[in-house]
Amino acid sequence: MIKAQDIQFWQIRKRANRRKPWEVRWRVDAAQFSRSYLTKALGETYRAGLVAAARNGEVFSLATGEPASWERSSETFYSLARSYAAMRWADSPANSRKCTADQLVPVTLALLDPRKAKRNRPADALLRRALRSYAFIPPTWERPVPDDIASALAWLADASRPLADLTDAEVIREGLSALAQNINGKRAAAKTLARRRGVWHTCLEYAVERKLLAVNPVAGIKVKRARITDAVDPRAVPNLEQARRLLAAVAGLTNGKGRGPHLAAFFAVLYYAGLRPAEARHLRGDDLTLPASGWGSATLAGSTPDVGDKWTDDGGQYDPRALKHRPAGAVRIVPLPPVLVALLRAHLERWGTAPDGRVFFDTAAGAEHAPITNVMYGQLWRRARAVALSDTEQAAGLAKRPYDLRHGCASLLLNSGVPATEIARRLGHSLTVLLSTYAHWFTGMEQEANRLIDAALSDSEPSRDVPGAHGLPTGQTPDPANT
């Protein structure tokens, strides 16, 4: 039978002229313990964990003063990151697996032991390749790996910091500073740094869940955060005339494989209907309603991102899935303007569909209706920009990515006065995302809004002598009709 322990906690005290001035103090039976922190917030978080453990009746170690379940592990951040990647793998779509690995790479390299990292360090390019292509892809762990990769992974396992080091605030700050730098030495964009810090934070939350750490040390560090905006740069978004030039340029590209004329309609659905590229790749002939004249519609039932064979369960290039931010089986009906209906009718008359009904596919000989890849349509887009855009437009980054056509659709609808709720529905956005992403065009609509308000006020401004001039009756004002 375990004897009940006498545990007492004191308030956190500040000791002047100390590198870590905030001291947490407590007693387990006759033994007294303390731990110092750089900030009071870190100390309060640690103390709260101790108090909660005591209230839950946990046994405290007389050697460390901490709950026995908190015993320090020799596990390193590298081994934790691999465990975290394996935990996330099973329930994550392929794109999320890929993004997790992309962010874990710089975090893992930022948390190397400074002393060990100087000895026999492999080339940084090799370390990044070993991490991204092997360390964080669980299906590869049981397969043979090249000798150079195996050596790099062994070096990383030895040079990674122990998790116990991360209880030091200075180590956390050093890690944050390292994450702020890109490979080329330039400062990372605010959004990039936020993604890296986010993955690091959730990875350490997993360590707390496994009781490898008492608290998440990143959560207690206060840093100046850069402002992050999701708004689209209007300089990159094509207007109607520019979009028409680009689509015509794609249709005129010839390379002996027919990809240019075939993919003209692919890019057209991004602009005229606002589809995402993965949604256009998934589009089937049966999804389309294309009348001989007038408006048509597309019933979107899924998305097919091009993610690469390392990240999918079946080893394929693509990951067919439900629409973004929608449950399985959900659909989105998108109206198609007459110009797009005519383009799609002509496209289907010339090319037909793939055996599985897909509208867009590789037209190269021997391709056997293979799905179009990101690389394929990206190369065509670069050629089309060179043909259709002036040097000034290209230098400004206009329509640099095919995805900018979708932004062009949003701006066209906004500038045409289509209600924001309807635009959000067509694009598959929430209204909040629409307002933040396309904030520029809402700001630019101020003059038109003022004109409409002026018209309403000038046409219907009531006289103060007319009943009802003071507005609708309320609980605070009498109804003139009853006066």
BELPETA-V113083 format. One record per residue. N is the residue number from 1. RES is the residue in one letter. SS is DSSP state (H for helix, E for strand, C for the rest). PSI is psi as a letter, one per 40 degrees, with the letter a starting at -180 (999 if undefined). NEAR is the number of other C-alpha atoms within 8 Angstrom. Layout:
N,RES,SS,PSI,NEAR
N,RES,SS,PSI,NEAR
//
This chain:
1,M,C,h,2
2,I,C,h,3
3,K,C,h,4
4,A,C,i,4
5,Q,C,i,8
6,D,C,h,7
7,I,E,h,9
8,Q,E,h,7
9,F,E,i,8
10,W,C,i,7
11,Q,C,i,6
12,I,C,h,11
13,R,E,i,7
14,K,E,h,7
15,R,C,h,8
16,A,C,i,5
17,N,C,f,5
18,R,C,i,6
19,R,C,d,5
20,K,C,g,9
21,P,C,e,13
22,W,E,h,14
23,E,E,h,14
24,V,E,h,14
25,R,E,i,12
26,W,E,i,11
27,R,E,h,13
28,V,E,h,14
29,D,C,b,7
30,A,C,e,5
31,A,E,h,8
32,Q,E,i,9
33,F,E,i,10
34,S,E,i,8
35,R,E,h,7
36,S,E,i,10
37,Y,E,i,13
38,L,C,d,10
39,T,C,i,11
40,K,H,d,9
41,A,H,d,7
42,L,H,d,12
43,G,H,d,14
44,E,H,d,10
45,T,H,d,10
46,Y,H,d,10
47,R,H,d,9
48,A,H,d,8
49,G,H,d,10
50,L,H,d,10
51,V,H,d,9
52,A,H,d,8
53,A,H,d,10
54,A,H,d,12
55,R,H,d,7
56,N,C,e,6
57,G,C,e,6
58,E,C,i,9
59,V,C,h,8
60,F,E,h,11
61,S,C,h,9
62,L,C,e,8
63,A,C,d,4
64,T,C,e,6
65,G,C,e,12
66,E,C,i,10
67,P,E,i,13
68,A,H,d,9
69,S,H,e,5
70,W,H,e,10
71,E,C,h,8
72,R,C,h,7
73,S,C,i,7
74,S,C,e,7
75,E,C,i,8
76,T,E,i,11
77,F,H,d,12
78,Y,H,d,11
79,S,H,d,9
80,L,H,d,11
81,A,H,d,12
82,R,H,d,10
83,S,H,d,8
84,Y,H,d,10
85,A,H,d,14
86,A,H,d,11
87,M,H,d,7
88,R,H,d,9
89,W,H,d,9
90,A,C,d,6
91,D,C,e,5
92,S,C,i,8
93,P,C,i,8
94,A,H,d,11
95,N,H,d,9
96,S,H,d,8
97,R,H,d,13
98,K,H,d,10
99,C,H,d,8
100,T,H,d,10
101,A,H,d,13
102,D,H,d,9
103,Q,H,d,11
104,L,H,d,12
105,V,H,d,11
106,P,H,d,10
107,V,H,d,12
108,T,H,d,12
109,L,H,d,7
110,A,H,e,10
111,L,C,f,10
112,L,E,i,12
113,D,C,h,9
114,P,C,d,6
115,R,C,d,6
116,K,H,d,9
117,A,H,e,10
118,K,H,e,7
119,R,C,h,6
120,N,C,f,5
121,R,C,h,7
122,P,C,i,7
123,A,C,i,6
124,D,H,d,6
125,A,H,d,6
126,L,H,d,10
127,L,H,d,13
128,R,H,d,9
129,R,H,d,9
130,A,H,d,13
131,L,H,d,12
132,R,H,d,12
133,S,H,e,9
134,Y,H,d,11
135,A,H,d,11
136,F,C,f,12
137,I,C,g,14
138,P,H,d,10
139,P,H,d,6
140,T,H,e,8
141,W,C,d,8
142,E,C,e,5
143,R,C,i,6
144,P,C,i,5
145,V,C,i,6
146,P,C,i,6
147,D,H,d,6
148,D,H,d,6
149,I,H,d,11
150,A,H,d,10
151,S,H,d,8
152,A,H,d,12
153,L,H,d,12
154,A,H,d,8
155,W,H,d,9
156,L,H,d,11
157,A,H,d,10
158,D,H,d,7
159,A,H,e,10
160,S,E,i,13
161,R,C,i,11
162,P,E,i,10
163,L,H,d,13
164,A,H,d,9
165,D,H,d,8
166,L,H,e,10
167,T,H,e,9
168,D,C,h,8
169,A,H,d,11
170,E,H,d,6
171,V,H,d,10
172,I,H,d,13
173,R,H,d,9
174,E,H,d,8
175,G,H,d,11
176,L,H,d,10
177,S,H,d,8
178,A,H,d,8
179,L,H,d,14
180,A,C,e,9
181,Q,E,h,11
182,N,C,i,9
183,I,C,d,5
184,N,C,e,5
185,G,C,e,6
186,K,C,i,7
187,R,E,h,7
188,A,C,i,10
189,A,C,i,6
190,A,H,d,9
191,K,H,d,7
192,T,H,d,8
193,L,H,d,11
194,A,H,d,8
195,R,H,d,9
196,R,H,d,13
197,R,H,d,10
198,G,H,d,8
199,V,H,d,11
200,W,H,d,10
201,H,H,d,11
202,T,H,d,8
203,C,H,d,11
204,L,H,d,12
205,E,H,d,10
206,Y,H,d,9
207,A,H,d,12
208,V,H,d,12
209,E,H,d,7
210,R,C,e,7
211,K,C,f,9
212,L,C,d,12
213,L,C,i,13
214,A,C,d,9
215,V,C,i,9
216,N,C,h,12
217,P,H,d,12
218,V,H,d,8
219,A,H,d,7
220,G,H,e,10
221,I,C,h,11
222,K,C,h,5
223,V,C,i,4
224,K,C,h,4
225,R,C,h,4
226,A,C,i,5
227,R,C,h,5
228,I,C,h,6
229,T,C,i,5
230,D,C,e,6
231,A,C,i,9
232,V,C,h,10
233,D,C,h,6
234,P,H,d,6
235,R,H,e,8
236,A,H,e,12
237,V,C,h,13
238,P,C,i,13
239,N,C,a,9
240,L,H,d,8
241,E,H,d,7
242,Q,H,d,9
243,A,H,d,12
244,R,H,d,8
245,R,H,d,10
246,L,H,d,12
247,L,H,d,12
248,A,H,d,9
249,A,H,d,12
250,V,H,d,15
251,A,H,d,11
252,G,C,e,8
253,L,C,h,12
254,T,C,h,9
255,N,C,e,7
256,G,C,e,4
257,K,C,e,8
258,G,C,e,10
259,R,H,d,12
260,G,H,d,13
261,P,H,d,12
262,H,H,d,13
263,L,H,e,12
264,A,H,d,12
265,A,H,d,11
266,F,H,d,10
267,F,H,d,11
268,A,H,d,11
269,V,H,d,12
270,L,H,d,17
271,Y,H,d,14
272,Y,H,d,10
273,A,C,e,14
274,G,C,f,14
275,L,C,i,11
276,R,C,i,9
277,P,H,d,10
278,A,H,d,10
279,E,H,d,13
280,A,H,d,13
281,R,H,d,14
282,H,H,e,11
283,L,C,h,12
284,R,E,i,11
285,G,H,d,9
286,D,H,e,6
287,D,H,e,9
288,L,E,h,10
289,T,E,h,8
290,L,C,g,11
291,P,C,i,8
292,A,C,d,5
293,S,C,i,7
294,G,C,a,8
295,W,C,i,11
296,G,E,a,13
297,S,E,i,11
298,A,E,h,11
299,T,E,h,10
300,L,E,h,12
301,A,C,e,10
302,G,C,a,12
303,S,E,i,14
304,T,E,g,12
305,P,E,i,10
306,D,E,h,10
307,V,C,e,12
308,G,C,i,9
309,D,C,e,10
310,K,C,e,7
311,W,C,e,12
312,T,C,i,14
313,D,C,d,6
314,D,C,e,5
315,G,C,e,8
316,G,C,i,9
317,Q,C,d,9
318,Y,E,i,11
319,D,E,g,12
320,P,E,h,9
321,R,E,i,8
322,A,C,i,12
323,L,C,i,14
324,K,C,h,6
325,H,C,f,4
326,R,C,i,7
327,P,C,i,7
328,A,C,h,7
329,G,C,e,6
330,A,C,i,9
331,V,C,i,9
332,R,E,h,10
333,I,E,h,9
334,V,E,h,10
335,P,E,i,10
336,L,E,h,12
337,P,C,i,11
338,P,H,d,10
339,V,H,d,6
340,L,H,d,11
341,V,H,d,15
342,A,H,d,11
343,L,H,d,9
344,L,H,d,10
345,R,H,d,9
346,A,H,d,8
347,H,H,d,11
348,L,H,d,10
349,E,H,d,7
350,R,H,d,6
351,W,H,d,7
352,G,C,a,8
353,T,C,i,12
354,A,C,i,10
355,P,C,d,6
356,D,C,e,6
357,G,C,e,9
358,R,E,h,13
359,V,C,d,12
360,F,C,h,14
361,F,C,i,11
362,D,C,h,11
363,T,C,e,11
364,A,C,i,8
365,A,C,h,6
366,G,C,e,4
367,A,C,d,8
368,E,C,f,7
369,H,C,f,9
370,A,C,i,7
371,P,C,i,8
372,I,C,h,10
373,T,C,i,7
374,N,H,d,7
375,V,H,d,6
376,M,H,d,8
377,Y,H,d,10
378,G,H,d,10
379,Q,H,d,8
380,L,H,d,11
381,W,H,d,11
382,R,H,d,9
383,R,H,d,10
384,A,H,d,13
385,R,H,d,13
386,A,H,d,9
387,V,H,d,7
388,A,H,d,9
389,L,C,i,12
390,S,C,i,7
391,D,H,d,6
392,T,H,d,7
393,E,H,d,9
394,Q,H,d,12
395,A,H,d,7
396,A,C,e,8
397,G,C,f,9
398,L,C,h,11
399,A,C,f,12
400,K,C,d,10
401,R,C,i,8
402,P,C,d,12
403,Y,C,d,10
404,D,H,e,12
405,L,H,d,16
406,R,H,d,14
407,H,H,d,12
408,G,H,d,14
409,C,H,d,13
410,A,H,d,12
411,S,H,d,12
412,L,H,d,10
413,L,H,d,10
414,L,H,d,13
415,N,H,e,9
416,S,C,e,6
417,G,C,e,6
418,V,C,h,9
419,P,C,i,7
420,A,H,d,9
421,T,H,d,7
422,E,H,d,8
423,I,H,d,12
424,A,H,d,12
425,R,H,d,10
426,R,H,d,13
427,L,H,e,9
428,G,C,f,8
429,H,C,i,9
430,S,C,i,8
431,L,H,d,9
432,T,H,d,6
433,V,H,d,8
434,L,H,d,12
435,L,H,d,9
436,S,H,d,10
437,T,H,d,9
438,Y,C,f,12
439,A,H,d,11
440,H,H,d,9
441,W,H,d,10
442,F,H,d,10
443,T,H,d,7
444,G,C,e,7
445,M,C,e,9
446,E,H,d,8
447,Q,H,d,7
448,E,H,d,7
449,A,H,d,8
450,N,H,d,8
451,R,H,d,8
452,L,H,d,8
453,I,H,d,8
454,D,H,d,8
455,A,H,d,8
456,A,H,d,9
457,L,H,d,8
458,S,H,d,7
459,D,H,d,6
460,S,H,e,6
461,E,C,h,7
462,P,C,i,6
463,S,C,i,6
464,R,C,e,7
465,D,C,e,5
466,V,C,h,7
467,P,C,h,8
468,G,C,e,7
469,A,C,d,9
470,H,C,e,6
471,G,C,a,5
472,L,C,i,6
473,P,C,i,9
474,T,E,a,7
475,G,C,e,5
476,Q,C,e,5
477,T,E,i,6
478,P,C,i,9
479,D,C,h,9
480,P,H,d,8
481,A,H,d,5
482,N,H,e,5
483,T,C,999,5
//
